[in-house]
């Protein structure tokens, strides 16, 4: 009240010059004035030079002046005209004391809210809800009619599968939450909403399954999000960088996905999913090293097929990380480890090469990385062709010019193919970054340098945590049920408990009758 008394000396409340540099959640609660003209002056002053903000003045019946306020492009104007303006203008004259309630009854929209302050007006129209303000009323009506252009649901390019769902998240938050609700229809799927960003006011949803997700984990995720103070959130990477435990680590500490089935599976494991309005990328916490090498398709194929592909993926992960370093170390310090015939062939190919093996490897790796990035940035129609043809042409030209040897081209090519087997982009970029320091160590110390590099990486991974969960906990914990989805993908009838790393509920995943191992002698149905 003291704040309002000080402002009575001025005819119009100077809202924009004083408070528009504040977040909408922290704006002072300036109540709506009974005089509609004062509210209009305040709002028009705040939205000065905003051509997309529409003020539609009209009369309810023929006695009460009112104004409809919305942002063009964010609200469904067709529904506003049909279900709001037309019924109100045609209303019969009523007692002024009953106009507000009669107005609410006349609007044939289910989502109606009462608002009481100027800041409430800003919040509601910014998310697409039109506002009605009336003469002699200190409250207004927010009408739930948001509508804006959105992208159609399609399969994510970065996480395509041969077998599995073909739908992916889009940039609209409520569409993404509906995709999750279609997967998990239980009322225990909770979705807490919050707003982050002083100017963007980006809506965030924290989704989890009550009773499965650990309450401590949910509270920790919510607490870290609430501590974020920033002007705006334009993509999930803003949030990821500010909530992880070790921001200087090259390894991902939050899982990212565009697939609703992956998010739903993580919710059933007891993890927390963070959905951000304006981006299809969803964050999942916590994250372990094993999850970064798992693909959604591992769970849609037969378990022996998935296990074989998973082993192949692990093997090529080490190839992608260590192949150039091992080649440089052996060629520089440990030639005796190579068969004589192979050693002579390599020596012959390197006879005209003016650079040592380390410099040669750096030239080829940097060139390959540049071609890879060029293929990503170019248009899709020519990107893949340019990257592949460029690699072939440059590799052949470099070999013919005597800058690099043929064995080095082959090693770099195998390394590049191995990096493409990584199911997560974050895993691939980590191996690409760490490949260079290990190459330097191998060029200086040989295989001893390679072992030092591996030891340093393993020590870092053992020290790494994601929201309190150790990065290697899934492989270090001596619990058999946690190993059923690490090195192998056990059959579904064998994975009868949830991972104890993320969930406080270790109950059976399936009913007892469904957990029986199939019996081929009885038709394979286990009955």
C-alpha positions in Angstrom: 0.0 0.0 0.0 2.9 2.4 0.7 4.2 1.8 -2.7 0.9 2.7 -4.3 0.5 5.8 -2.1 3.8 7.1 -3.3 2.7 6.7 -6.9 -0.6 8.6 -6.5 1.2 11.9 -7.0 1.6 11.0 -10.7 -1.4 10.8 -13.0 -0.1 7.6 -14.9 1.9 4.9 -13.3 5.3 4.9 -15.0 5.5 1.2 -15.5 7.9 0.7 -18.5 10.6 3.1 -17.5 10.8 1.7 -14.0 10.2 -2.0 -14.2 10.3 -3.4 -17.7 14.0 -4.4 -17.1 12.7 -6.9 -14.6 11.5 -10.5 -15.1 7.8 -10.9 -15.3 7.9 -13.1 -12.2 9.5 -10.4 -10.1 7.5 -7.4 -11.3 5.6 -5.6 -8.6 1.9 -6.6 -8.3 0.3 -3.4 -9.6 -3.4 -4.0 -9.3 -5.8 -3.2 -12.1 -7.5 0.1 -11.7 -11.3 0.4 -11.6 -11.0 3.1 -14.3 -10.5 1.3 -17.7 -8.8 4.4 -19.2 -5.9 4.3 -16.6 -5.3 0.6 -17.4 -5.3 1.4 -21.1 -2.8 4.2 -20.7 -0.5 2.0 -18.7 -0.6 -0.9 -21.1 -0.3 1.3 -24.2 2.7 3.0 -22.7 4.3 -0.3 -22.0 3.6 -1.6 -25.5 4.6 1.5 -27.3 5.9 0.9 -30.8 4.5 -2.7 -30.7 2.5 -3.0 -33.8 1.5 -6.6 -33.2 -0.3 -5.8 -29.9 -4.0 -5.3 -30.6 -6.3 -3.2 -28.4 -9.9 -3.9 -29.4 -12.3 -1.6 -27.6 -16.0 -2.6 -27.5 -19.1 -2.5 -25.3 -20.6 -5.5 -23.4 -24.2 -5.1 -24.3 -24.7 -1.3 -24.5 -23.7 -0.2 -21.0 -20.2 -1.5 -20.0 -17.0 -0.4 -21.8 -14.4 -3.1 -22.3 -11.2 -3.8 -24.2 -9.8 -7.0 -25.7 -6.0 -7.2 -25.6 -3.9 -9.8 -27.5 -0.8 -10.3 -29.6 -1.4 -10.9 -33.3 0.1 -14.2 -34.3 0.0 -15.7 -30.8 -3.8 -15.9 -30.3 -6.5 -17.7 -32.3 -8.3 -14.7 -33.7 -11.0 -16.8 -35.4 -12.0 -18.3 -32.1 -11.8 -14.9 -30.4 -14.2 -13.4 -32.9 -16.7 -16.3 -32.8 -16.7 -17.3 -29.1 -15.7 -14.0 -27.4 -16.4 -10.8 -29.2 -19.7 -11.8 -30.9 -21.4 -13.2 -27.8 -20.3 -10.3 -25.6 -21.4 -7.6 -28.1 -24.8 -9.2 -28.4 -25.3 -9.5 -24.6 -28.4 -8.0 -23.2 -28.1 -5.1 -20.7 -27.6 -6.5 -17.2 -27.1 -5.1 -13.7 -23.5 -3.8 -13.4 -22.8 -5.9 -10.4 -23.4 -9.0 -12.4 -21.6 -8.1 -15.6 -18.3 -9.8 -14.7 -19.8 -13.2 -13.9 -22.3 -13.0 -16.7 -19.4 -12.2 -19.1 -17.5 -15.3 -18.0 -20.7 -17.4 -18.5 -21.2 -16.0 -22.0 -17.7 -16.9 -23.3 -17.9 -20.4 -24.6 -14.2 -21.2 -23.9 -13.4 -23.8 -21.2 -10.0 -22.3 -20.1 -10.8 -19.0 -18.3 -8.7 -17.4 -15.5 -9.2 -14.3 -13.4 -6.2 -11.9 -13.3 -5.7 -9.0 -10.9 -2.6 -7.1 -11.8 -0.7 -5.5 -14.8 2.0 -8.1 -14.6 -0.6 -10.8 -14.9 -1.7 -9.1 -18.2 1.9 -9.2 -19.5 2.3 -12.9 -18.6 -0.9 -14.0 -20.2 -0.8 -12.2 -23.5 2.9 -13.2 -23.9 1.8 -16.9 -24.0 -1.0 -16.2 -26.4 -4.0 -15.8 -24.1 -6.3 -12.8 -24.9 -7.3 -10.5 -22.0 -10.6 -8.8 -21.4 -10.6 -5.7 -19.1 -13.9 -4.0 -18.1 -14.9 -0.6 -16.7 -15.4 -0.5 -12.9 -13.7 -3.9 -12.5 -10.4 -4.5 -10.6 -9.9 -7.9 -12.3 -9.8 -9.1 -15.8 -10.4 -12.4 -17.7 -7.6 -14.4 -19.4 -9.0 -16.6 -22.2 -7.0 -19.7 -23.1 -6.8 -19.4 -26.9 -3.2 -19.5 -27.9 -2.3 -20.4 -31.5 0.9 -20.1 -33.5 2.6 -21.9 -36.3 4.4 -25.1 -35.5 6.4 -27.7 -37.3 4.8 -31.1 -38.0 5.9 -34.2 -36.1 8.5 -36.2 -37.9 11.4 -38.5 -37.3 14.5 -36.8 -35.9 17.3 -36.8 -38.4 20.0 -37.3 -35.8 18.3 -40.3 -34.1 16.8 -42.2 -37.0 16.1 -46.0 -36.5 15.3 -48.8 -38.8 12.8 -50.3 -36.3 10.9 -48.1 -33.9 8.6 -45.1 -33.7 8.9 -42.4 -36.4 7.9 -39.5 -34.3 10.0 -36.8 -32.6 9.7 -33.8 -30.4 9.1 -30.4 -32.0 9.5 -26.8 -30.8 6.1 -26.5 -29.2 6.1 -27.4 -25.5 2.5 -28.6 -25.2 2.8 -30.9 -28.2 5.9 -32.5 -26.6 4.1 -33.0 -23.3 1.2 -34.6 -25.2 3.6 -37.0 -26.9 4.9 -38.1 -23.5 1.3 -38.5 -22.2 0.5 -40.8 -25.2 3.4 -43.0 -24.1 2.8 -43.0 -20.3 -0.9 -42.6 -19.5 -0.7 -43.0 -15.8 -1.7 -40.1 -13.6 1.6 -40.5 -11.6 3.4 -38.9 -14.5 4.0 -35.4 -13.1 4.9 -32.3 -15.0 6.1 -29.3 -13.0 6.1 -26.0 -14.9 8.5 -23.1 -14.3 9.7 -20.1 -16.2 13.3 -19.2 -16.9 14.7 -16.1 -18.7 14.2 -12.4 -17.8 13.1 -11.4 -21.2 12.3 -14.7 -23.1 10.2 -16.1 -20.2 10.8 -19.6 -21.5 8.5 -22.2 -20.2 10.2 -25.3 -18.7 8.6 -28.6 -17.8 10.2 -31.0 -15.3 8.7 -34.5 -15.9 9.0 -37.5 -13.7 7.0 -40.5 -12.5 6.0 -40.1 -8.8 6.9 -43.2 -6.8 9.6 -44.3 -9.3 11.9 -41.3 -9.5 13.9 -40.5 -6.4 12.4 -37.5 -4.6 16.0 -36.2 -3.8 16.8 -36.3 -7.6 13.6 -34.4 -8.5 14.3 -31.7 -5.8 17.9 -31.3 -7.0 16.9 -30.8 -10.6 14.2 -28.3 -9.6 16.6 -26.5 -7.3 19.3 -26.1 -10.0 16.8 -24.8 -12.5 15.4 -22.3 -10.0 19.0 -20.9 -9.5 19.4 -20.0 -13.2 19.4 -16.2 -13.7 19.8 -15.3 -17.4 18.3 -12.9 -19.9 16.9 -15.6 -22.1 16.8 -19.3 -23.0 16.8 -20.0 -26.7 17.9 -23.6 -26.7 18.4 -26.5 -24.2 22.1 -26.1 -24.4 21.8 -22.9 -22.2 20.3 -24.9 -19.4 22.5 -28.0 -19.8 25.6 -25.9 -19.3 24.3 -24.3 -16.2 23.0 -27.4 -14.3 25.8 -30.0 -14.9 28.2 -30.8 -12.1 31.5 -30.5 -14.1 31.2 -27.8 -16.9 34.8 -28.3 -18.0 34.5 -32.0 -18.7 34.4 -33.1 -22.3 31.9 -35.8 -21.5 28.1 -35.3 -21.5 26.6 -35.3 -18.1 23.0 -34.9 -19.3 21.5 -37.1 -21.9 19.8 -35.4 -24.8 17.2 -36.8 -27.2 14.5 -35.8 -29.7 12.6 -39.0 -29.3 9.5 -39.4 -27.1 10.1 -43.2 -26.8 13.6 -42.6 -25.3 12.2 -40.0 -22.9 9.4 -42.3 -21.8 11.9 -45.2 -21.3 14.1 -43.0 -19.1 11.0 -41.9 -17.1 10.2 -45.5 -16.4 13.8 -46.0 -15.2 13.3 -43.3 -12.6 15.1 -40.4 -14.4 13.9 -36.8 -14.7 13.1 -35.3 -18.1 13.4 -31.6 -18.8 11.4 -30.2 -21.7 12.1 -26.7 -23.0 9.7 -24.6 -25.1 11.2 -23.6 -28.4 13.5 -26.6 -29.0 12.9 -30.3 -29.8 16.0 -31.2 -27.7 15.0 -32.7 -24.4 17.4 -33.1 -21.4 17.4 -36.3 -19.3 19.1 -36.6 -15.9 21.1 -38.3 -14.5 23.4 -39.7 -17.2 26.0 -42.5 -17.0 28.7 -43.6 -19.4 26.9 -46.7 -20.4 23.8 -44.8 -21.5 25.9 -42.7 -24.0 26.7 -45.9 -25.9 23.2 -47.2 -26.0 20.8 -46.8 -29.0 17.0 -46.8 -28.9 17.1 -49.6 -31.5 18.9 -51.8 -29.0 15.5 -52.4 -27.3 13.4 -53.0 -30.4 15.5 -55.8 -31.9 16.1 -59.4 -30.6 18.4 -59.4 -27.6 21.2 -61.3 -29.3 21.2 -58.9 -32.2 21.3 -55.9 -29.9 24.1 -57.5 -27.8 26.2 -58.1 -30.9 25.8 -54.5 -32.2 26.5 -53.2 -28.7 29.8 -55.1 -28.5 30.6 -53.8 -32.0 29.9 -50.3 -30.8 32.2 -50.6 -27.7 35.0 -52.0 -29.9 34.8 -49.1 -32.4 34.6 -46.6 -29.5 38.1 -47.6 -28.5 39.2 -47.6 -32.2 37.9 -44.1 -32.7 39.7 -42.9 -29.5 43.0 -44.7 -29.8 43.7 -45.9 -33.4 45.8 -42.9 -34.6 47.6 -42.7 -31.3 48.5 -46.4 -31.4 49.7 -46.1 -35.0 51.9 -43.1 -34.1 53.3 -44.8 -31.0 54.2 -48.1 -32.8 55.6 -46.4 -35.8 57.7 -43.9 -33.8 58.9 -46.0 -30.8 57.9 -49.7 -31.1 58.7 -50.8 -34.7 59.6 -54.2 -33.4 55.9 -54.9 -32.6 55.1 -55.0 -36.4 55.7 -58.0 -38.6 58.7 -57.6 -40.8 56.7 -57.6 -44.1 54.3 -55.0 -42.8 57.1 -52.9 -41.4 58.9 -52.9 -44.8 55.7 -51.9 -46.6 55.1 -49.0 -44.3 58.7 -47.9 -44.5 58.5 -48.0 -48.3 55.3 -45.9 -48.3 56.9 -43.3 -45.9 60.1 -43.0 -47.8 59.2 -39.7 -49.5 57.1 -38.3 -46.5 58.9 -35.2 -45.1 57.0 -35.2 -41.8 57.2 -37.4 -38.7 54.2 -39.7 -38.0 52.8 -37.3 -35.4 52.6 -34.3 -37.7 51.3 -36.6 -40.5 48.5 -37.8 -38.2 47.6 -34.3 -37.2 47.4 -33.1 -40.8 45.0 -35.9 -41.7 42.9 -35.7 -38.6 42.4 -32.0 -38.8 41.6 -32.2 -42.5 39.1 -35.0 -41.9 37.4 -33.0 -39.1 37.2 -30.0 -41.4 35.6 -32.1 -44.1 33.1 -33.5 -41.6 32.1 -30.1 -40.4 31.8 -28.8 -44.0 29.5 -31.7 -44.8 27.2 -30.8 -41.8 27.0 -27.1 -42.7 26.4 -27.5 -46.4 22.9 -28.1 -47.8 21.8 -31.7 -47.4 21.6 -32.3 -51.1 25.4 -31.6 -51.5 26.8 -32.0 -48.0 27.2 -35.8 -48.0 28.6 -35.8 -51.5 31.1 -33.0 -50.8 32.4 -34.6 -47.6 32.8 -38.1 -49.1 34.2 -37.0 -52.5 36.4 -34.3 -50.8 37.9 -36.9 -48.5 38.7 -39.3 -51.4 40.1 -36.6 -53.6 42.2 -34.9 -50.9 43.4 -38.2 -49.5 44.5 -39.4 -53.0 46.1 -36.0 -53.8 47.9 -35.9 -50.5 49.3 -39.4 -51.0 50.4 -38.6 -54.6 52.0 -35.4 -53.5 54.0 -37.2 -50.8 52.5 -35.3 -47.9 51.0 -38.4 -46.2 51.4 -42.1 -46.5 48.8 -44.6 -47.6 48.7 -46.5 -44.2 48.0 -43.2 -42.4 45.1 -42.4 -44.8 43.7 -45.9 -44.0 44.0 -45.4 -40.3 42.3 -42.0 -40.3 39.5 -43.4 -42.5 38.9 -46.3 -40.2 38.9 -43.9 -37.2 36.4 -41.7 -39.0 34.1 -44.6 -39.7 34.4 -45.8 -36.1 33.3 -42.4 -34.8 30.1 -42.6 -36.9 29.1 -45.7 -34.9 28.5 -43.6 -31.8 24.7 -43.3 -31.2 25.0 -40.0 -29.4 26.6 -36.9 -30.9 28.0 -35.9 -27.5 29.9 -39.2 -27.3 31.3 -38.7 -30.8 32.5 -35.2 -30.1 34.2 -36.3 -26.9 36.2 -39.0 -28.6 37.1 -36.5 -31.4 38.4 -34.0 -28.8 40.3 -36.4 -26.7 41.9 -38.1 -29.7 44.4 -35.1 -30.1 46.0 -35.0 -26.6 46.4 -38.7 -26.7 48.1 -38.4 -30.1 50.5 -35.9 -28.6 51.3 -38.2 -25.7 51.9 -41.1 -28.0 54.2 -39.0 -30.2 56.3 -38.0 -27.1 56.3 -41.2 -25.0 55.0 -44.0 -27.3 52.6 -46.6 -25.8 53.5 -45.3 -22.4 51.9 -42.0 -23.4 48.8 -43.8 -24.6 48.5 -45.6 -21.3 49.0 -42.3 -19.4 46.2 -40.8 -21.5 43.9 -43.8 -20.9 44.6 -43.7 -17.2 43.9 -40.0 -17.0 40.5 -40.4 -18.8 39.4 -43.4 -16.7 40.4 -41.5 -13.5 38.4 -38.5 -14.7 35.4 -40.7 -15.5 35.5 -42.4 -12.1 35.5 -39.0 -10.5 32.7 -37.6 -12.7 29.1 -37.4 -11.3 25.8 -36.5 -12.9 23.3 -35.1 -10.3 25.1 -37.1 -7.6 25.1 -40.4 -9.6 28.7 -41.6 -10.3 29.4 -41.9 -14.0 30.7 -45.5 -13.7 28.3 -46.5 -11.0 26.4 -48.8 -13.4 29.5 -50.9 -14.1 31.2 -50.6 -10.7 28.2 -51.6 -8.6 28.2 -55.3 -7.7 24.5 -55.7 -8.5 23.7 -58.3 -11.1 20.5 -56.7 -12.2 22.3 -53.5 -13.1 24.5 -55.4 -15.5 21.6 -56.8 -17.6 21.7 -53.7 -19.8 25.4 -52.7 -19.8 27.6 -55.1 -21.8 24.7 -57.1 -23.0 21.0 -56.4 -23.6 19.3 -59.1 -21.6 15.9 -60.5 -22.8 12.9 -58.5 -21.7 11.7 -61.4 -19.6 15.0 -61.3 -17.7 15.0 -57.5 -17.0 12.4 -57.8 -14.3 13.6 -54.9 -12.0 14.3 -51.3 -12.5 17.9 -49.9 -12.3 18.6 -49.1 -8.7 20.9 -46.2 -9.7 18.1 -43.8 -10.6 14.9 -45.3 -9.0 13.8 -45.7 -5.4 11.4 -48.3 -6.6 13.0 -51.7 -7.4 9.7 -53.5 -8.0 9.1 -55.8 -10.9 8.8 -54.1 -14.3 6.3 -56.7 -15.5 3.7 -58.9 -13.9 4.8 -62.2 -12.5 3.1 -64.1 -15.2 4.9 -62.2 -17.9 8.3 -62.7 -16.3 8.4 -66.4 -17.0 11.1 -67.5 -19.5 9.4 -68.7 -22.8 9.2 -72.4 -23.1 9.6 -73.6 -26.7 8.0 -77.0 -25.9 4.8 -75.2 -25.0 4.6 -73.0 -28.0 6.9 -70.2 -26.7 4.2 -68.5 -24.6 5.4 -69.7 -21.2 2.0 -71.0 -20.3 
